[in-house]
């Protein structure tokens, strides 16, 4: 797997072998950042939840996001993320939290411009995590929440104040983008 754009473009990153992690493909990551580029491009801080190899957060750092916090509960994934951060030179622009996502939502206290969620397709907690983000102090009116999910599992149009603003399908992968609803 390679970084698809920005300052680290072309660098190969490690992934966890086996079926435990389903890395977002290069093609889908390119499409994600194309979609994000059409929404805005002045992001300072991001959060990569269910980070796996860290591919989405690494891609964001490569494309000039200043800081990414990575969260994954698997210690082996956390070690791979740290290796990938060192290899790409982004270790000083990040922090890796090795804990469950819901626990991280309880103690993180930054405002994030972008939040990536890329859980295993079989994870049934996705709706709860999105709702947890919507109820947290981690986002503001301009924050983008990007969710990668099975294209066979449609997500709700709204989650407690978050509105789906864009949705695309790339093979088996669905991408849904949410933002806070603006009061009319």
N, C-alpha and C positions, 0 to 999 in steps of 0.2 A: 504494500500500500504506500502511496506517495502523497505528499502535500501537493495540491493542485494549483495553488496561486500564491502570489506575494513573494516576500523576501526568502522564504524557505522552499519555494516551488521546486519540485523534483526530488526533494529529500525523501528517502525511504524511512518509514516509521515501523516499529515493531508492533505486532498484535499478539494477543494470547492465543496459542495454538489450540485447536479443538473447537467444539461447538458451544463453549461457554459464552463466548463473545461473538456478536454479529456486527463486525465493523461496517460502518456506512461506506459504501463503495465510492471510488474516486468520482464516478459520473454523477452520483447523487449529491456528493459534497459540492461539486462544481455548480450543480443546479441550485442547491441551497444558497450558496453565496451570490449567485446571480439574482435570485429572488430577494435576498437581503439587500443587495446593492440598489435595487429599485425602490426600497423603502427608506433608506437613509444610509449614511456611511461615516458618521462621526461618533462611533462608539468608543468608549473609554474602557469599560469594565464588563466582563462576561462571566457567566456561570455555566459550566458543563456538567450536567447531572447524568448519572448512569454512564460515566465517561468512558469506560472500557479501555481502549488504547489511547484515548485523548484526542482522537483524530479531528473532531469538530472544533474543540478548543485550540488545538495546534494550528488548524487552518485559519481560525480567527486571529490568532497572534501573528501568523505569517502575513495576514492582510491588514496589519497595523492596529489591531485592538491592543490597548496598552496593558491590560491585566486580565487573566482568566483564573478563576477558582475552579478546580476539578473536584468532583465528588464521585467516588465509587466505593462500594462496600467490600469488594474483593481485594485482598492484600496483593495478590499477584498482578491484578490490573493496576493498582496504585504504583507498584514497582515499575511496570512497563511505562506508565505515563511519565514517571520521573526520568527513566532512561531516555524516552523520546524528547522530553523537555531539554535535557542536557545535550543530546545530539543536535537538536535544532537551534540551540542557543537561547531558549526562552525560559530557562530555569529561574531567572531573576524577575520574571514578569508573571509569576504564577504561584499558586499554592495548591497542594494536593491534600484533600481530606479523605481519609480512608474510613468511611462510616456509611450507614444507611442514609439514603436521600432524605427521608422524613426527619431524621435526627439533625441533619445539616440545616434543613429549613428552620429548625428551632433555634439554632445558635448563630447562623450567619447574620451579620448586621450591616452589610453593604447594600447600596442601591446598584442594581445591575441594568445595563442598557440592553443586554441580550442574555437570554437563558435558553440553553439547549437541553432538551430531554430526548434521550435515545435509549429507552429501556428495552430489555428483552421483549420480543413480541408476545411472549406468554405471560408477561407481568400483568397482573390484574389490578394493580394499585395506581395505574396511570391517571385515572379521573381524580382520585384522592390527591395525588401529587399536584396536578394542575390546580385543583381547588385550594390546596395548601399554599401554592405560590400566589394565587389571587388574593388570599387573606393575609399574606405576609407583608412586611415592610420592605421587601427586597426589590419591589418594582415601583416605577412611577408611571405617569401618563404616556411616556414615550417608549417605555420598555417593550421589547419584542420577545415573545416566548415562542420558540420554534420546537415543535414536537415531531419526532420521527416515529412512525408506528406502522403496523401491518396495514397494508392497503385494504385488507379484508375486514378490518375493524374500524368502522367510522367513529370519529370523535364527535362530541356534542358541539353545537355552534356557539354555546355559551357555557362558561364555568364561573359562577359567582362573581360577575363583574368583568370577566374576560370575554372578549368577542373574537370569534374566528374571522380573520380578515383575508386569509388566503389559504388555498388548499390545492395541492398538486399530487399526482401519482406518478411514480417511476417504478414500473414493474411491480414487485411485491411490497414496495415501500411507499407509504403515504407520508406527506409532509403537510402539517397544519400549522399555521402561524396565528398567534393570538396577540391581542393588545387590549389594554383597559378600555372599557366602553366609555364613550363620551356622553355625558348627560345632555339630553336634548333640550 
